[in-house]
Amino acid sequence: MGRRAIVAVLVAAVMLLVGCSETEESSPAPSPGVVRVAGGLISGSELDDVRVYLGIPFAAPPVGELRWRAPQAPQPWDGVRACDAYGPSCPQPGAAGFNLLPVGETDEDCLYLNVWAPSAAVAQSGGDGGSNEASALPVMVWIHGGSFATGSGSQTMYEGTNLARLGAVVVTINYRLGPLGFLAHPELSAEDPSGASGNYGLLDQIAALEWVRDNIAAFGGDPGNVTVFGESAGGMSVCDLMVSPAAEGLFARGMVQSGPFDSQAAGMDAVLPLAEAEENGRELSRQLGCDEAPDELAALRDVPVDRLVAAGGQTMSLGPGGLGFVPVVDGVVLPDDPAVLFAAGELHDVDLLVGANADEANLFLLGMPGQSVGQLTEFVRQIYEPYDDEVLALFPDEVYGSRRAALSKAVTVMGFVASARFAAASVAEAGGDAYLYHFTRRSPFTLGLGAFHSVEIPYVFGNSMLMLDVSRGVDGELSQAMMRYWVSFARDGDPNGPVPADGDAVAVEQPSWPVYDPSADLCLFLDSDIEAGPAPYAEACDLADRLRAERVGEPLP
């Protein structure tokens, strides 16, 4: 299975949910609320007592000489800037090679973020952060997924109104993707004072968090109470930020949804060593014909962005499960493989809410319709050798109904469920509080794919997508419960705190979510019935721990 196929499959998950649909809610009405941020004054819009500010620049356009440089401060503007429309998304592969998500306009000038805040909180702040700190609201900063190659903070499913109504200030961000965000090259490393290259997308995320620290009080948010959350590549990014020295102190909590940051656990490289990433950069330059130029970097920076993105999709090796351009262990932004640092307890002082879905890999099988059972078996064997026999024995065909179903469960558990348990255990053993979940809701509206990769996102944001209606019925109740858990954790570091129901002053009682203790190994099952119980697949997760320990040379207890 090729690298391109995996990326396309990850993207396809969300396509099943969002298609090219738009929300049916009425458009926000113009609001007189004006807020001062770095750069100048901005105005937004208002919808149902939520102030919305879209397309706020948090960095200068990373174009021309700023391509493949750390993000710079945005240029100030005169007057009041109308922030009532999303900014462009990062350029990304088109339909010729990938199933493109509906991300709207794309442009290399893409470093914009969006804010949703309760109108009362913005009014109380006076638009300049002048409110009482005691009344400031928790801040939730979302990092989108998309294999580090696609996606945008402006996608419909991430619209933050519902979470804001529960008492949070919600921020979604863009960051550079693919070769624009994660290209390493020896000459880029040589020109950088740190001697490293390749992590421009992570540096964008850090710059957005710095912007939040410096500006979010103007929206009624508490800059000392920031939670970073994300799904898939966004969740992997949260794990990267938890070990990045440059991100220390910028957030108090993290939430990771289906983020397999443990390289090879799901058959893919979550990070690359600098030397390998630089060689990939050399190959991209050769494909573009820039390697023979008198000034190779100048030639690379002159390549039209569409051509660069297209060449990037053809550069990386097509090994099983590859993601393409990913964060780089450069010794600076990422001192080491995040899995190694998690295992060693070398983490920021950050509490964590983390989990995975019951049928993550059903989506991957959907993207491999021509693969025989034998080919799929060989793919799984490649991922988990030399323990492939042991892995397959844990997932017998007769238990799961077919070999394809058993293989899907094997990749789901070894790659996603085990990574989530490992992250929770690492935080707990480092002295933090962690909360582990397992999302098992198999809605009849998910086309028989069950609880597949990314399907929890509509529940977290409360945004219905296509046939999946999370505004009512069982799915609506689960969505409301999950939003309350998420907002409570962002506010207090404890998902069990009271959060008023939407429009209701009375807090809602919910099943208790136990703090994660590796010796007890309990998680919260999120389904039509929410309940705590023993975390699933303990034997397989233990095996995944052994595989990871051998890969990274980590001692097991």
Phi, psi and omega in degrees: 000130186276163179301318182297323181294319180297314180298317180298323181291318178300318179294323184298332180303311182286331176301324179298330182271319191256332185048228175243029186284159173241155176294150182264001179291158177293153180291146177301143178274149177304141182238143177283353184297121178243133184236141176262125177232174176302122182114329180149198181270143176228152171241158180229219178215175185222137177215118176053051176065022174239126175276135184235126178234115186247146173069041177275124179286125176254357177205164177292155177303124183276062186240166178059235180292344179270357172296128182062040168231160177302146181299143180251162180297145178291153176286137178292161180229160177266154176072201181255121179274125179281113179253070184238014176211145180299146171282169180298151173272162179294140175305142185206167185302146180264188187296342181295329182239342186217162170276104187283132174288155177284092183251004179073207181297140174242148180196149177297335171281087192230004188273081181231156175225170185226146184229133170241128182216144174305134183304321181297324180292320178294317180297320181293328180287341184074010179077008180222016179078023184271007183283165177295132180300329182296335181261000181293148186264155174296151182245133180239114183253116185265131174249117186287157174267191182129030174064023184061016183233334184222175175102176183192152174287355182260007181291146188305323185292343181264007180302130195262012186300315186295320177291322179298324179297337179270006172102034176231154168263122188251134180232131170243145188231157166259158171209158183293142188239164174055219181293337176291327184262337191219031176275124170253152180199142181305323181286328173295320178295321182293325183279343183274135180302333181279346182077019183225166177206167170110352185245039183293325177296318176294321177296326174297316179300319178294320177297322177295320177293324176294321176298317178300313179305319187273342190232344192290339178298333179294342178258008182089008180269158180263110181294345177267002182226069184251132174245131175258127179224153183191167183234143178058240178299331175293321176292321175298323177297319178301317178298319177298317180294332180291346179240001182274122180304326183291341181263356184298133179085355183272346178208151184261337184215157176229150173228125186240116179253113175052052181249092184282074187283352180277102186310137178077348181298325177250020178079031181210159176273114177282333175218165175231146171297152184302316183298318179292319179295323177295322178294323174298322177295321176299318181295320177299317179298320178296317180297327180274354181075022182266347187290339179263000182289149177304323176236096188298318181294319178299320179294319178296321181287344178270350182294129176304142189297324180297319179292322179297313181296318179297317179293325178300324180289348181251359189271316189288149178298152186260043177292162183302128170077010184293150179259346185093223180285124185225170176304155189242133172282091188258357182080359183236286177291317173240105182295332182200176173304126181305326178297322177295316182291322175299313182298327180276356181074018181269071185238158169292160179283080188227128173281159190220134167248126190211148177185183182214171181260155187290335187229041185312310191280356173303327178295320182294321177296325177301327181274004180234054186295336182268359183279130176285166177300322178297318178294320178295320178298317179295322177300313180293322178299320179299320183295317194250009177297147006270013181257023185296322177297319180294320178296310182297327179294332179285345183230072184289146182302319186293335178284323186258359171098337178193163177295320179299316180295321179294319178295320177300315180294323180300313180291321177303311186286309184293325185269325188246307182296315180294322178297321179295315180296319178300317179296316179298315180296321181297316179294316180299316181290338177275359177101003178266174175262132178231149179228123185253135177234162173224112183273116187239006182293118177252083182295143176295350182265011179256026169058034176078006181271355178070213181271071187277173183303122175091352187290345178283345186299314178302327179291321182292323182262350180070026182250114179293144181225124181047237185280347181274100183263109180257022180261352184201172178066201182300316181293325176295319179295318179295319178299314179300318180296316181294319178298321178294318176300313184296315181292320178298317178297318179297325183283315191240352188078012182219115182291352184271359181291158181289134174229123180301144173295156180304119178077009184232129182282351183265126179293148184261132176282136179228158176305141183288136179256113183288142172296144187284129176234117183304330181287331178268326176054057179254149175221174175255125177270122182258109184204191177302327168249122180265127179204153176270150178187178178303134179299142186283159170060044183300319182296317179292322178294323176297318178297319177299323176298319179296316179299315180295317182299319178292323181295318186257002180070033185264132177288138174269146178294000000 
